[in-house]
Amino acid sequence: MTHIDGETRIVAILGDPIAQAKSPQLFNAFFERHGVNAALVPFHVPAANLGLVLDGLHGIANLAGVVVTVPHKLQATAYAARLSEAAQQTGAVNCLRREADGSWTGAMFDGAGFVKGLLGRAHVVRGKSALIVGTGGAGVAVAHALIDAGIASLDLFDSNATSLQRLTQALQGRGSGVVVGESAARARAGHDFVVNATPCGMRAGDPLPIDLGDAGPHAVIADLIMKPAQTRLLEEAEARGLATHPGRHLLESSVEEMVAFLGLLAQSQECSTAACKAEIESQ
């Protein structure tokens, strides 16, 4: 971002905490690289204030939209007048587009971004097995996206039994043929992908969110946390000689799609992925 003027479109990112967010660097670098007159600005918004903030933001005419991060992805769906298919499926959003009438259209890119990141690094998803620990907004999105990508077996764990059961039932109800089961926060030898979708590891002193003691040598250990980039889980995985997949790959794989969804790319410029096109066409 080289300058801000009266025609600059603003994108807010809302989270609690927000210091760990990598979106400002990635989005603003994208805007500058592609000549988009826009800026993404972080806002630290406690959960109790989310509605108040969104009610205020929708009245700002030069606001393109909002990027939604921890812990607001589930709560923010209540403020959207329309939801993309992925957002309806997961019950969560990570992006809200401001429409001309001030209403919000919500979309979810976490799941598609995660899978795109895996495929972009030559990991095969179809026919494989995964464990996801954490069934909040990001975990739900990743679970649905892995099923869409052809995962054969999916184990889930969350310390919140209600959240865990809700996602398990939703995935079983899709009738995709994938085997979905409730598990423990422990990798098994058969898991090809082990995913931390909890905030555990974001703060110094956090315990390991997943026991890797029985992980097979072929397992890819993924952490959705953006900061620190090298979480304790990823350090443990590397110490065991396991492949790792840090959180930044999810966001890096989602930026262009989110920018396009917000209407900040020229209409003549085609999106680089089918996921982006489908997301826009669904609106």
C-alpha positions in Angstrom: 0.0 0.0 0.0 1.7 3.2 -1.2 -0.9 5.7 -0.3 -4.4 6.3 1.1 -6.7 8.8 -0.5 -10.4 9.7 -0.7 -11.1 6.8 -3.1 -9.4 4.1 -1.0 -11.6 1.1 -0.2 -11.3 -0.1 3.4 -11.4 -3.7 4.6 -11.5 -4.3 8.4 -10.3 -7.5 10.1 -12.0 -8.2 13.4 -10.5 -10.5 16.1 -9.8 -11.1 19.7 -6.8 -11.1 20.0 -5.7 -9.5 16.8 -1.9 -9.1 17.2 -1.3 -12.5 15.7 -3.2 -11.7 12.5 -1.1 -12.0 9.3 -3.9 -10.8 7.0 -2.8 -7.1 7.1 0.6 -7.9 5.7 -0.7 -10.3 3.1 -3.7 -8.3 1.9 -1.9 -5.0 1.7 1.0 -6.5 -0.2 -1.5 -8.0 -2.6 -3.2 -4.7 -3.0 0.0 -2.9 -3.8 1.2 -5.6 -6.1 -2.0 -5.6 -8.2 -2.6 -1.8 -8.1 -5.7 -2.1 -6.0 -6.6 1.1 -4.1 -7.5 -0.6 -0.8 -6.2 -1.1 2.7 -6.9 -3.7 5.3 -6.8 -2.5 8.9 -6.9 -4.6 12.1 -9.4 -4.0 14.9 -9.3 -5.7 18.3 -12.9 -6.5 19.0 -14.0 -8.6 22.0 -16.9 -11.0 21.4 -19.3 -8.9 23.4 -18.8 -6.0 21.1 -19.0 -7.7 17.7 -22.6 -6.8 17.0 -22.0 -3.1 18.0 -19.0 -2.9 15.7 -20.7 -4.6 12.7 -23.8 -2.4 13.1 -21.5 0.6 12.9 -19.4 -0.6 10.0 -22.2 -1.4 7.7 -23.0 2.4 7.5 -19.5 3.2 6.0 -20.0 3.5 2.2 -16.3 3.1 1.3 -16.0 -0.1 3.4 -15.6 -3.1 1.0 -16.1 -5.6 3.8 -14.7 -7.4 6.8 -12.4 -10.3 7.4 -13.5 -12.3 10.4 -11.0 -14.2 12.6 -10.9 -15.9 16.0 -13.3 -16.0 17.9 -16.0 -14.4 15.7 -16.5 -16.8 12.8 -19.6 -18.5 14.2 -21.1 -15.5 15.8 -20.7 -13.3 12.7 -23.1 -15.5 10.6 -26.0 -14.0 12.5 -25.3 -10.6 11.0 -25.3 -11.7 7.3 -28.4 -11.3 5.2 -27.0 -13.9 2.7 -24.5 -16.7 3.0 -22.4 -18.5 0.4 -22.9 -22.3 0.1 -19.7 -22.9 2.1 -20.9 -20.6 4.9 -24.3 -22.2 5.1 -22.6 -25.6 5.2 -20.2 -24.7 8.0 -22.4 -22.2 9.9 -19.4 -19.9 10.0 -17.9 -17.0 8.0 -14.5 -15.5 7.6 -15.4 -12.8 5.2 -18.4 -10.3 5.1 -19.0 -8.2 2.0 -20.8 -4.9 2.4 -23.5 -4.5 -0.2 -24.7 -1.2 -1.6 -27.7 -1.2 0.8 -25.4 -1.7 3.8 -26.3 -5.4 4.3 -23.7 -8.2 4.7 -23.1 -11.2 2.5 -21.0 -13.8 4.3 -18.6 -16.4 2.9 -16.2 -19.0 4.3 -12.8 -19.6 2.6 -10.9 -21.4 5.4 -11.7 -24.9 4.2 -11.0 -24.3 0.5 -7.9 -22.4 1.4 -6.6 -25.2 3.6 -7.1 -27.9 0.9 -5.7 -25.6 -1.8 -2.6 -25.2 0.3 -2.2 -29.0 0.7 -2.7 -29.7 -3.0 -0.3 -26.9 -3.9 2.4 -28.7 -1.9 1.8 -31.9 -3.7 -0.1 -33.6 -0.9 -2.8 -36.1 -2.0 -6.1 -35.8 -0.1 -8.4 -38.1 -2.0 -8.7 -41.5 -0.3 -6.7 -40.5 2.7 -7.4 -40.3 6.5 -7.4 -37.2 8.7 -7.8 -36.2 12.4 -9.1 -32.7 13.2 -8.9 -31.4 16.7 -11.2 -28.4 17.2 -14.7 -28.1 15.9 -15.1 -24.3 15.9 -15.5 -22.2 12.7 -12.2 -23.1 11.1 -12.4 -26.8 12.1 -15.9 -27.1 10.7 -14.8 -25.5 7.4 -11.7 -27.7 7.1 -13.8 -30.8 7.8 -16.3 -30.0 5.0 -13.6 -29.1 2.6 -11.6 -32.3 3.2 -14.8 -34.3 2.5 -15.4 -32.3 -0.7 -11.8 -33.1 -1.7 -12.3 -36.8 -1.3 -11.0 -37.7 2.1 -12.0 -41.3 2.9 -11.9 -41.2 6.7 -12.2 -38.3 9.2 -11.7 -38.4 12.9 -12.8 -35.5 15.1 -12.1 -34.3 18.6 -13.2 -31.4 20.7 -13.3 -30.9 24.5 -16.7 -29.4 23.9 -18.9 -32.5 23.5 -21.9 -30.5 22.1 -19.8 -28.9 19.4 -18.2 -32.2 18.5 -21.5 -34.1 18.3 -23.0 -31.3 16.2 -20.3 -31.5 13.6 -20.2 -35.3 13.6 -23.9 -35.5 12.9 -23.7 -32.8 10.2 -20.9 -34.6 8.3 -22.6 -38.0 8.6 -25.7 -36.4 7.2 -24.0 -35.4 4.0 -24.2 -39.0 2.8 -20.8 -38.7 1.1 -19.6 -42.2 2.0 -16.8 -40.8 4.1 -16.3 -42.6 7.5 -16.7 -40.0 10.2 -15.9 -40.8 13.8 -15.3 -39.2 17.2 -11.8 -39.7 18.5 -9.3 -38.4 21.0 -6.7 -35.6 20.7 -4.1 -38.2 19.7 -2.7 -39.0 16.3 -3.0 -42.7 15.2 -0.6 -44.5 12.9 -3.3 -44.5 10.1 -3.8 -40.7 10.0 -2.3 -39.1 6.9 -3.2 -35.6 8.1 -3.4 -34.3 11.6 -4.9 -30.9 12.0 -4.9 -28.5 15.0 -8.0 -26.3 14.6 -7.9 -25.0 18.1 -6.3 -21.8 19.5 -4.1 -23.9 21.7 -0.5 -23.0 20.8 -1.1 -19.4 20.2 0.2 -18.4 23.6 3.5 -19.2 25.3 3.0 -22.0 27.8 0.0 -23.6 26.0 0.1 -27.4 26.2 0.4 -29.6 23.1 -3.1 -29.7 21.5 -2.5 -33.2 20.0 -0.4 -36.2 21.2 1.8 -37.2 18.3 3.3 -40.3 20.1 1.6 -42.8 17.7 1.7 -40.7 14.5 2.9 -42.6 11.5 6.1 -41.6 9.7 4.0 -40.5 6.6 1.7 -38.1 8.6 1.5 -34.4 7.7 1.0 -32.3 10.9 -0.9 -29.1 10.2 -1.6 -26.2 12.5 -4.1 -23.5 11.5 -2.5 -21.0 14.0 -0.9 -18.0 12.2 1.3 -16.7 15.0 3.6 -18.0 16.1 4.4 -19.4 12.7 6.3 -22.3 14.3 3.9 -23.5 17.0 4.9 -26.0 19.7 3.0 -28.7 17.8 4.9 -28.1 14.6 8.2 -28.1 16.6 7.3 -31.4 18.1 6.4 -32.8 14.7 9.7 -31.7 13.2 11.6 -33.2 16.1 9.9 -36.5 15.2 10.8 -36.2 11.6 7.3 -35.6 10.4 6.2 -33.2 7.6 4.5 -30.0 8.8 2.0 -27.6 7.2 1.9 -24.2 9.0 -1.1 -21.9 9.2 0.2 -19.3 6.8 -0.5 -21.7 3.8 -4.2 -21.5 4.4 -4.3 -17.7 4.3 -1.8 -17.4 1.4 -4.1 -19.7 -0.6 -7.2 -17.6 0.2 -6.2 -14.0 -0.3 -7.0 -13.6 -4.0 -10.4 -15.4 -3.6 -11.3 -13.1 -0.7 -10.2 -10.0 -2.5 -12.3 -11.0 -5.5 -15.3 -11.8 -3.3 -15.0 -8.3 -1.8 -15.3 -6.8 -5.3 -11.8 -5.4 -5.2 -10.5 -7.0 -8.4 -11.4 -5.6 -11.9 -14.3 -7.6 -13.3 -12.2 -8.4 -16.4 -9.5 -10.1 -14.3 -10.3 -13.7 -13.9 -9.9 -15.5 -10.6 -7.0 -18.0 -10.5 -9.0 -20.9 -9.1 -12.3 -22.6 -9.6 -13.1 -22.1 -6.0 -13.0 -18.3 -6.4 -15.3 -18.4 -9.5 -17.8 -20.7 -7.8 -17.9 -18.5 -4.7 -18.6 -15.4 -6.8 -21.1 -17.1 -9.0 -23.1 -18.4 -6.0 -23.9 -14.8 -4.9 
